[in-house]
């Protein structure tokens, strides 16, 4: 068998990372294309990361250059499988003790939309784009993300295809709703060996009985939000909502909390908030039902909209009658508050892949090319974490399967400056080493800049 020709090396530590994917590419051009594409994604942003930007040529007029055409061919025409590349990316994460998932983390399900013009591009349709808060023409992608208090990273992504792309619309056998895609991605995470305590989702998914039912059938634990005005029929003629169920809970202040239990939340800036959580009853939902309704809020007296969660979960109550029959360990109120607090990492992840790594900057039309671009963005994201931990102190001890519940979203790893890794500042844009060719910057320092932004600017509300 002819030995594969080596690719021109990628700059800095990216070469060792890229080499882990080489056997997935059958041609030299593909191996070179992978290195060039990921390097381009990691370089500082001064314009959208289209093919011309990734190739380092002028926009528009440079689109016919050999470099830009090579990038476009790698994305649209060459023969490589993005699913295999993403599977290898997850293998890299699982193999490193500092990033390996554990049973104390969570699997976050969400979706995000980006504007795209025209009608010929795969998955494009007029639909709700949460990032912009309105209905517009664009592409929505369903994603899963793993997180604990210290680290987070995307797992899988799949674009949602609106019904208009199918011959029979929503009745077409190939059509999948967003929640159906989400359940499939959760199953793929399990198959990939991703350990987690529970699936998390906001009310866009949590309100759906079918979504919760499919997760239950799959044997997964979940903690999902429901809308405060989500109606559920109780015994009798009247329907009432989670907000109504919370309003009847006894509360006479912090010194006489009644039905409420205190839960401490410590944020990244060091401040501590005392939240309150309580079991509520709503129809068949209750403390010892197959679904528990839990209210968590900063103020039980007023239940402020922006600081109150209405949560449904199938994790049993400690000491309850369902503990013996449930496949999931029991979760007390403090743990449920901790778990759902981790959901907000997905918003931080979106900021990184969109604002820094060019998630929505592609200019291709086919489904395959879009999924390839998204996979390469996730590879760039993972490289940042790999570099961060590889050049810090030896992370010999994996994260604890029972993270400290007093930590709130992303206690940063204690990684001091070393001779090989000076502390990077987030406003530095110059590469510390010469480029291998014009327009190709060494991503070593940029990786540190991106990761420091990831762990230092986490949301706190």
Order of alpha helices (4+ residues) and beta strands (2+ residues): alpha-alpha-alpha-alpha-alpha-beta-beta-beta-beta-alpha-beta-alpha-alpha-beta-beta-beta-alpha-beta-beta-beta-beta-alpha-alpha-alpha-alpha
